[in-house]
């Protein structure tokens, strides 16, 4: 599993609203590992793909950019992070 960070800069409230519009179209079973973090100057989304090849194809593909634009999100700064060695998640209601 390959993890990347997508940094969206701008008004956090506007970005969070657009992020929720974006995620409304993604089936839950398509998500491997995903977390959105509000920052003082934006939003960072940590998202995993099955492997680096899938990440490269997904993050550079025109469909990804079109989906972001349709939701109202700007083009992110994409930070490839690396292979996930381990993860632990306890389900909590947010």
The first five atom37 places (N, CA, C, CB, O) and aatype in JSON, in Angstrom:
{
  "aatype": [20, 20, 20, 20, 20, 20, 20, 20, 20, 20, 20, 20, 20, 20, 20, 20, 20, 20, 20, 20, 20, 20, 20, 20, 20, 20, 20, 20, 20, 20, 20, 20, 20, 20, 20, 20, 20, 20, 20, 20, 20, 20, 20, 20, 20, 20, 20, 20, 20, 20, 20, 20, 20, 20, 20, 20, 20, 20, 20, 20, 20, 20, 20, 20, 20, 20, 20, 20, 20, 20, 20, 20, 20, 20, 20, 20, 20, 20, 20, 20, 20, 20, 20, 20, 20, 20, 20, 20, 20, 20, 20, 20, 20, 20],
  "atom_mask": [
    [1, 1, 1, 1, 1],
    [1, 1, 1, 1, 1],
    [1, 1, 1, 1, 1],
    [1, 1, 1, 1, 1],
    [1, 1, 1, 1, 1],
    [1, 1, 1, 1, 1],
    [1, 1, 1, 1, 1],
    [1, 1, 1, 1, 1],
    [1, 1, 1, 1, 1],
    [1, 1, 1, 1, 1],
    [1, 1, 1, 1, 1],
    [1, 1, 1, 1, 1],
    [1, 1, 1, 1, 1],
    [1, 1, 1, 1, 1],
    [1, 1, 1, 1, 1],
    [1, 1, 1, 1, 1],
    [1, 1, 1, 1, 1],
    [1, 1, 1, 1, 1],
    [1, 1, 1, 1, 1],
    [1, 1, 1, 1, 1],
    [1, 1, 1, 1, 1],
    [1, 1, 1, 1, 1],
    [1, 1, 1, 1, 1],
    [1, 1, 1, 1, 1],
    [1, 1, 1, 1, 1],
    [1, 1, 1, 1, 1],
    [1, 1, 1, 1, 1],
    [1, 1, 1, 1, 1],
    [1, 1, 1, 1, 1],
    [1, 1, 1, 1, 1],
    [1, 1, 1, 1, 1],
    [1, 1, 1, 1, 1],
    [1, 1, 1, 1, 1],
    [1, 1, 1, 1, 1],
    [1, 1, 1, 1, 1],
    [1, 1, 1, 1, 1],
    [1, 1, 1, 1, 1],
    [1, 1, 1, 1, 1],
    [1, 1, 1, 1, 1],
    [1, 1, 1, 1, 1],
    [1, 1, 1, 1, 1],
    [1, 1, 1, 1, 1],
    [1, 1, 1, 1, 1],
    [1, 1, 1, 1, 1],
    [1, 1, 1, 1, 1],
    [1, 1, 1, 1, 1],
    [1, 1, 1, 1, 1],
    [1, 1, 1, 1, 1],
    [1, 1, 1, 1, 1],
    [1, 1, 1, 1, 1],
    [1, 1, 1, 1, 1],
    [1, 1, 1, 1, 1],
    [1, 1, 1, 1, 1],
    [1, 1, 1, 1, 1],
    [1, 1, 1, 1, 1],
    [1, 1, 1, 1, 1],
    [1, 1, 1, 1, 1],
    [1, 1, 1, 1, 1],
    [1, 1, 1, 1, 1],
    [1, 1, 1, 1, 1],
    [1, 1, 1, 1, 1],
    [1, 1, 1, 1, 1],
    [1, 1, 1, 1, 1],
    [1, 1, 1, 1, 1],
    [1, 1, 1, 1, 1],
    [1, 1, 1, 1, 1],
    [1, 1, 1, 1, 1],
    [1, 1, 1, 1, 1],
    [1, 1, 1, 1, 1],
    [1, 1, 1, 1, 1],
    [1, 1, 1, 1, 1],
    [1, 1, 1, 1, 1],
    [1, 1, 1, 1, 1],
    [1, 1, 1, 1, 1],
    [1, 1, 1, 1, 1],
    [1, 1, 1, 1, 1],
    [1, 1, 1, 1, 1],
    [1, 1, 1, 1, 1],
    [1, 1, 1, 1, 1],
    [1, 1, 1, 1, 1],
    [1, 1, 1, 1, 1],
    [1, 1, 1, 1, 1],
    [1, 1, 1, 1, 1],
    [1, 1, 1, 1, 1],
    [1, 1, 1, 1, 1],
    [1, 1, 1, 1, 1],
    [1, 1, 1, 1, 1],
    [1, 1, 1, 1, 1],
    [1, 1, 1, 1, 1],
    [1, 1, 1, 1, 1],
    [1, 1, 1, 1, 1],
    [1, 1, 1, 1, 1],
    [1, 1, 1, 1, 1],
    [1, 1, 1, 1, 1]
  ],
  "atom_positions": [
    [[0.85, -1.17, 0.0], [0.0, 0.0, 0.0], [0.9, 1.23, 0.0], [-0.97, 0.0, 1.22], [1.86, 1.3, 0.76]],
    [[0.58, 2.21, -0.87], [1.4, 3.4, -1.03], [0.63, 4.63, -0.56], [1.84, 3.57, -2.51], [-0.5, 4.86, -0.99]],
    [[1.24, 5.43, 0.31], [0.59, 6.59, 0.91], [1.12, 7.89, 0.3], [0.78, 6.6, 2.43], [2.31, 8.04, 0.04]],
    [[0.18, 8.82, 0.08], [0.54, 10.16, -0.4], [-0.27, 11.19, 0.36], [0.31, 10.29, -1.93], [-1.32, 10.88, 0.92]],
    [[0.24, 12.41, 0.37], [-0.48, 13.53, 0.97], [-0.85, 14.5, -0.13], [0.38, 14.23, 2.07], [-0.04, 14.83, -1.0]],
    [[-2.09, 14.97, -0.09], [-2.6, 15.94, -1.05], [-2.88, 17.21, -0.25], [-3.89, 15.42, -1.8], [-3.81, 17.25, 0.56]],
    [[-2.09, 18.25, -0.48], [-2.2, 19.49, 0.28], [-3.0, 20.51, -0.53], [-0.79, 20.07, 0.63], [-2.6, 20.91, -1.62]],
    [[-4.14, 20.91, 0.01], [-4.99, 21.93, -0.61], [-4.84, 23.2, 0.22], [-6.5, 21.46, -0.69], [-5.12, 23.21, 1.42]],
    [[-4.4, 24.28, -0.42], [-4.21, 25.54, 0.28], [-5.39, 26.47, 0.02], [-2.89, 26.21, -0.16], [-5.91, 26.54, -1.09]],
    [[-5.8, 27.18, 1.07], [-6.91, 28.11, 0.95], [-7.72, 28.14, 2.23], [-7.79, 27.75, -0.23], [-7.27, 27.69, 3.29]],
    [[-8.92, 28.67, 2.12], [-9.82, 28.77, 3.27], [-10.25, 27.37, 3.7], [-11.07, 29.64, 2.92], [-10.88, 26.65, 2.93]],
    [[-9.9, 26.97, 4.92], [-10.21, 25.61, 5.37], [-11.69, 25.27, 5.31], [-9.72, 25.41, 6.76], [-12.04, 24.14, 4.95]],
    [[-12.56, 26.2, 5.66], [-14.0, 25.92, 5.66], [-14.5, 25.63, 4.24], [-14.77, 27.1, 6.25], [-15.28, 24.7, 4.05]],
    [[-14.05, 26.4, 3.27], [-14.44, 26.16, 1.88], [-13.87, 24.83, 1.37], [-13.97, 27.32, 0.98], [-14.55, 24.08, 0.67]],
    [[-12.63, 24.55, 1.73], [-11.99, 23.31, 1.28], [-12.66, 22.08, 1.9], [-10.51, 23.33, 1.64], [-12.84, 21.07, 1.22]],
    [[-13.02, 22.17, 3.17], [-13.68, 21.04, 3.83], [-15.04, 20.77, 3.18], [-13.85, 21.31, 5.35], [-15.4, 19.62, 2.97]],
    [[-15.79, 21.82, 2.87], [-17.08, 21.64, 2.2], [-16.89, 20.98, 0.84], [-17.8, 23.0, 2.04], [-17.64, 20.07, 0.48]],
    [[-15.91, 21.42, 0.09], [-15.62, 20.83, -1.23], [-15.15, 19.39, -1.07], [-14.57, 21.66, -1.98], [-15.52, 18.53, -1.87]],
    [[-14.35, 19.13, -0.07], [-13.87, 17.76, 0.2], [-15.05, 16.82, 0.46], [-12.9, 17.75, 1.42], [-15.07, 15.7, -0.04]],
    [[-16.02, 17.27, 1.24], [-17.19, 16.43, 1.52], [-18.01, 16.17, 0.25], [-18.07, 17.09, 2.59], [-18.58, 15.09, 0.08]],
    [[-18.07, 17.16, -0.64], [-18.74, 16.94, -1.93], [-17.97, 15.88, -2.73], [-18.85, 18.27, -2.74], [-18.58, 15.0, -3.34]],
    [[-16.67, 15.97, -2.72], [-15.82, 15.0, -3.43], [-16.04, 13.59, -2.89], [-14.34, 15.39, -3.3], [-16.24, 12.65, -3.67]],
    [[-16.0, 13.44, -1.59], [-16.08, 12.12, -0.98], [-17.47, 11.5, -1.08], [-15.66, 12.19, 0.46], [-17.61, 10.28, -0.95]],
    [[-18.49, 12.3, -1.29], [-19.85, 11.78, -1.43], [-19.97, 10.85, -2.64], [-20.86, 12.93, -1.55], [-20.85, 10.0, -2.68]],
    [[-19.09, 11.01, -3.62], [-19.12, 10.2, -4.84], [-18.23, 8.96, -4.79], [-18.72, 11.03, -6.01], [-18.26, 8.14, -5.71]],
    [[-17.45, 8.81, -3.74], [-16.54, 7.66, -3.63], [-17.19, 6.54, -2.81], [-15.2, 8.08, -3.0], [-17.58, 6.77, -1.67]],
    [[-17.31, 5.35, -3.38], [-17.84, 4.23, -2.6], [-16.89, 3.88, -1.45], [-18.06, 2.98, -3.5], [-15.67, 3.85, -1.64]],
    [[-17.44, 3.64, -0.3], [-16.63, 3.36, 0.89], [-15.66, 2.19, 0.67], [-17.53, 3.06, 2.07], [-14.54, 2.22, 1.17]],
    [[-16.09, 1.18, -0.08], [-15.24, 0.01, -0.29], [-14.03, 0.31, -1.19], [-16.06, -1.12, -0.9], [-13.13, -0.53, -1.31]],
    [[-14.0, 1.48, -1.82], [-12.85, 1.82, -2.65], [-11.73, 2.48, -1.85], [-13.28, 2.75, -3.78], [-10.64, 2.71, -2.37]],
    [[-11.98, 2.78, -0.59], [-11.01, 3.48, 0.27], [-10.17, 2.46, 1.03], [-11.72, 4.44, 1.25], [-10.71, 1.62, 1.76]],
    [[-8.85, 2.54, 0.87], [-7.95, 1.66, 1.62], [-7.55, 2.29, 2.95], [-6.7, 1.34, 0.8], [-7.7, 1.68, 4.01]],
    [[-7.03, 3.49, 2.89], [-6.57, 4.24, 4.05], [-6.72, 5.71, 3.68], [-5.06, 3.88, 4.46], [-6.19, 6.15, 2.67]],
    [[-7.45, 6.46, 4.49], [-7.78, 7.83, 4.1], [-8.02, 8.67, 5.35], [-9.03, 7.86, 3.18], [-8.72, 8.24, 6.27]],
    [[-7.43, 9.86, 5.39], [-7.67, 10.79, 6.49], [-7.55, 12.21, 5.97], [-6.66, 10.54, 7.66], [-6.64, 12.53, 5.21]],
    [[-8.47, 13.06, 6.37], [-8.43, 14.48, 6.0], [-8.15, 15.29, 7.26], [-9.77, 14.93, 5.34], [-8.78, 15.09, 8.3]],
    [[-7.19, 16.2, 7.16], [-6.76, 17.0, 8.31], [-6.89, 18.48, 7.97], [-5.3, 16.64, 8.72], [-6.26, 18.97, 7.03]],
    [[-7.71, 19.17, 8.76], [-7.85, 20.63, 8.58], [-6.61, 21.31, 9.14], [-9.15, 21.18, 9.29], [-6.17, 21.02, 10.26]],
    [[-6.05, 22.22, 8.34], [-4.91, 23.04, 8.77], [-5.37, 24.49, 8.89], [-3.71, 22.91, 7.78], [-6.45, 24.84, 8.39]],
    [[-4.59, 25.31, 9.52], [-4.93, 26.73, 9.64], [-5.02, 27.39, 8.27], [-3.9, 27.46, 10.51], [-5.78, 28.34, 8.07]],
    [[-4.23, 26.88, 7.31], [-4.2, 27.49, 5.97], [-4.66, 26.55, 4.87], [-2.8, 27.96, 5.67], [-4.33, 26.75, 3.7]],
    [[-5.45, 25.51, 5.24], [-5.93, 24.62, 4.2], [-6.37, 23.27, 4.72], [-4.87, 24.43, 3.17], [-6.83, 23.14, 5.85]],
    [[-6.21, 22.27, 3.85], [-6.63, 20.91, 4.14], [-5.6, 19.96, 3.56], [-8.06, 20.62, 3.57], [-5.16, 20.14, 2.42]],
    [[-5.21, 18.96, 4.32], [-4.33, 17.91, 3.82], [-5.06, 16.59, 3.9], [-2.99, 17.85, 4.62], [-5.64, 16.24, 4.93]],
    [[-5.04, 15.87, 2.79], [-5.67, 14.56, 2.72], [-4.58, 13.51, 2.54], [-6.71, 14.5, 1.55], [-3.78, 13.58, 1.61]],
    [[-4.57, 12.54, 3.45], [-3.67, 11.4, 3.34], [-4.47, 10.26, 2.73], [-3.05, 11.01, 4.74], [-5.53, 9.89, 3.26]],
    [[-3.97, 9.71, 1.63], [-4.72, 8.68, 0.92], [-3.77, 7.61, 0.42], [-5.52, 9.29, -0.25], [-2.67, 7.9, -0.05]],
    [[-4.21, 6.36, 0.52], [-3.39, 5.23, 0.09], [-3.95, 4.6, -1.17], [-3.28, 4.19, 1.2], [-5.17, 4.52, -1.36]],
    [[-3.06, 4.15, -2.02], [-3.37, 3.37, -3.21], [-2.76, 1.98, -3.01], [-2.82, 4.06, -4.54], [-1.89, 1.81, -2.15]],
    [[-3.2, 0.99, -3.77], [-2.66, -0.36, -3.59], [-1.14, -0.44, -3.78], [-3.34, -1.31, -4.55], [-0.47, -1.23, -3.11]],
    [[-0.59, 0.38, -4.71], [0.85, 0.34, -4.98], [1.26, 1.66, -5.64], [1.23, -0.88, -5.89], [0.41, 2.49, -5.97]],
    [[2.56, 1.84, -5.83], [3.07, 3.1, -6.38], [2.61, 3.33, -7.82], [4.59, 3.13, -6.31], [2.37, 4.47, -8.22]],
    [[2.48, 2.27, -8.59], [2.03, 2.41, -9.97], [0.6, 2.95, -10.02], [2.13, 1.06, -10.71], [0.29, 3.82, -10.83]],
    [[-0.26, 2.43, -9.17], [-1.64, 2.9, -9.11], [-1.68, 4.35, -8.65], [-2.48, 2.02, -8.17], [-2.45, 5.15, -9.18]],
    [[-0.85, 4.7, -7.66], [-0.77, 6.08, -7.19], [-0.38, 7.01, -8.33], [0.23, 6.21, -6.04], [-1.01, 8.05, -8.54]],
    [[0.66, 6.65, -9.07], [1.14, 7.51, -10.16], [0.04, 7.7, -11.22], [2.4, 6.9, -10.82], [-0.19, 8.82, -11.68]],
    [[-0.62, 6.62, -11.6], [-1.67, 6.71, -12.61], [-2.85, 7.54, -12.1], [-2.15, 5.31, -13.02], [-3.4, 8.37, -12.83]],
    [[-3.24, 7.32, -10.85], [-4.38, 8.03, -10.26], [-4.08, 9.52, -10.12], [-4.73, 7.43, -8.89], [-4.86, 10.35, -10.58]],
    [[-2.97, 9.86, -9.49], [-2.69, 11.26, -9.15], [-2.34, 12.11, -10.36], [-1.57, 11.32, -8.17], [-2.49, 13.33, -10.31]],
    [[-1.88, 11.5, -11.44], [-1.53, 12.25, -12.65], [-2.62, 12.2, -13.71], [-0.24, 11.72, -13.22], [-2.51, 12.85, -14.75]],
    [[-3.66, 11.45, -13.46], [-4.7, 11.25, -14.46], [-5.65, 12.42, -14.59], [-5.48, 10.03, -14.15], [-5.93, 13.11, -13.61]],
    [[-6.15, 12.64, -15.8], [-7.1, 13.74, -16.02], [-8.42, 13.54, -15.27], [-7.38, 13.89, -17.5], [-9.07, 14.52, -14.9]],
    [[-8.82, 12.32, -15.04], [-10.07, 12.05, -14.33], [-10.0, 12.58, -12.89], [-10.38, 10.54, -14.33], [-10.98, 13.12, -12.37]],
    [[-8.84, 12.42, -12.25], [-8.64, 12.92, -10.89], [-8.81, 14.44, -10.86], [-7.23, 12.52, -10.36], [-9.53, 14.97, -10.01]],
    [[-8.15, 15.13, -11.77], [-8.24, 16.61, -11.82], [-9.69, 17.05, -12.09], [-7.3, 17.17, -12.91], [-10.17, 18.0, -11.48]],
    [[-10.36, 16.37, -13.01], [-11.74, 16.72, -13.32], [-12.66, 16.52, -12.11], [-12.25, 15.88, -14.5], [-13.55, 17.33, -11.87]],
    [[-12.43, 15.46, -11.36], [-13.23, 15.18, -10.17], [-13.01, 16.25, -9.12], [-12.88, 13.8, -9.6], [-13.95, 16.69, -8.47]],
    [[-11.75, 16.67, -8.94], [-11.46, 17.74, -7.98], [-12.15, 19.03, -8.38], [-9.94, 17.97, -7.88], [-12.79, 19.69, -7.56]],
    [[-12.03, 19.39, -9.65], [-12.64, 20.62, -10.15], [-14.15, 20.6, -9.97], [-12.3, 20.83, -11.62], [-14.74, 21.59, -9.55]],
    [[-14.77, 19.48, -10.28], [-16.23, 19.36, -10.14], [-16.67, 19.54, -8.69], [-16.7, 18.0, -10.65], [-17.76, 20.05, -8.44]],
    [[-15.84, 19.12, -7.74], [-16.17, 19.27, -6.32], [-15.85, 20.65, -5.79], [-15.43, 18.23, -5.5], [-16.29, 21.02, -4.7]],
    [[-15.07, 21.43, -6.55], [-14.7, 22.77, -6.11], [-13.36, 22.84, -5.4], [-15.74, 23.31, -5.22], [-13.08, 23.8, -4.68]],
    [[-12.53, 21.82, -5.6], [-11.21, 21.82, -4.98], [-10.15, 22.29, -5.98], [-10.85, 20.4, -4.46], [-10.23, 21.97, -7.17]],
    [[-9.17, 23.05, -5.49], [-8.07, 23.46, -6.37], [-7.1, 22.3, -6.59], [-7.32, 24.68, -5.78], [-7.19, 21.27, -5.91]],
    [[-6.21, 22.46, -7.53], [-5.17, 21.45, -7.73], [-4.3, 21.39, -6.46], [-4.29, 21.79, -9.01], [-3.87, 22.42, -5.96]],
    [[-4.06, 20.2, -5.95], [-3.27, 20.07, -4.72], [-1.77, 20.0, -5.0], [-3.71, 18.84, -3.94], [-1.34, 19.72, -6.12]],
    [[-1.0, 20.27, -3.97], [0.41, 19.9, -3.99], [0.43, 18.44, -3.56], [1.32, 20.83, -3.03], [-0.06, 18.11, -2.48]],
    [[0.98, 17.58, -4.39], [0.96, 16.15, -4.1], [2.33, 15.74, -3.57], [0.58, 15.33, -5.36], [3.36, 15.98, -4.2]],
    [[2.31, 15.13, -2.4], [3.55, 14.69, -1.75], [3.55, 13.17, -1.62], [3.71, 15.35, -0.34], [2.87, 12.62, -0.75]],
    [[4.3, 12.47, -2.49], [4.41, 11.02, -2.34], [5.14, 10.71, -1.03], [5.17, 10.39, -3.57], [6.2, 11.27, -0.77]],
    [[4.59, 9.83, -0.22], [5.19, 9.55, 1.09], [5.9, 8.22, 1.15], [4.13, 9.59, 2.16], [6.99, 8.13, 1.72]],
    [[5.34, 7.17, 0.57], [6.02, 5.88, 0.56], [5.12, 4.72, 0.91], [7.17, 5.9, 1.51], [3.91, 4.87, 1.11]],
    [[5.74, 3.56, 0.98], [5.02, 2.32, 1.3], [4.6, 2.32, 2.76], [5.9, 1.09, 0.99], [5.37, 2.7, 3.64]],
    [[3.38, 1.9, 3.0], [2.87, 1.8, 4.37], [3.4, 0.5, 4.97], [1.29, 1.84, 4.41], [3.16, -0.59, 4.44]],
    [[4.1, 0.62, 6.06], [4.65, -0.55, 6.75], [3.64, -1.14, 7.73], [5.93, -0.18, 7.49], [3.59, -2.35, 7.94]],
    [[2.85, -0.26, 8.32], [1.9, -0.7, 9.33], [0.86, 0.4, 9.53], [2.61, -1.05, 10.67], [1.16, 1.58, 9.37]],
    [[-0.34, 0.0, 9.87], [-1.36, 0.99, 10.25], [-2.29, 0.38, 11.27], [-2.15, 1.49, 9.0], [-2.54, -0.83, 11.26]],
    [[-2.78, 1.22, 12.14], [-3.77, 0.8, 13.14], [-4.83, 1.86, 13.19], [-3.12, 0.58, 14.55], [-4.53, 3.05, 13.26]],
    [[-6.06, 1.45, 13.14], [-7.17, 2.38, 13.2], [-8.22, 1.81, 14.12], [-7.75, 2.67, 11.79], [-8.6, 0.65, 14.01]],
    [[-8.68, 2.63, 15.02], [-9.8, 2.27, 15.88], [-10.97, 3.1, 15.4], [-9.48, 2.52, 17.4], [-10.85, 4.32, 15.29]],
    [[-12.07, 2.48, 15.13], [-13.22, 3.21, 14.62], [-13.77, 4.15, 15.69], [-14.33, 2.23, 14.15], [-14.08, 3.74, 16.81]],
    [[-13.88, 5.42, 15.31], [-14.46, 6.43, 16.19], [-15.43, 7.27, 15.38], [-13.36, 7.32, 16.84], [-15.29, 7.39, 14.16]],
    [[-16.4, 7.83, 16.02], [-17.34, 8.7, 15.34], [-16.83, 10.11, 15.4], [-18.75, 8.6, 15.96], [-16.52, 10.63, 16.47]],
    [[-16.74, 10.74, 14.24], [-16.23, 12.13, 14.16], [-17.36, 13.04, 13.76], [-15.05, 12.25, 13.15], [-17.17, 14.25, 13.63]]
  ]
}
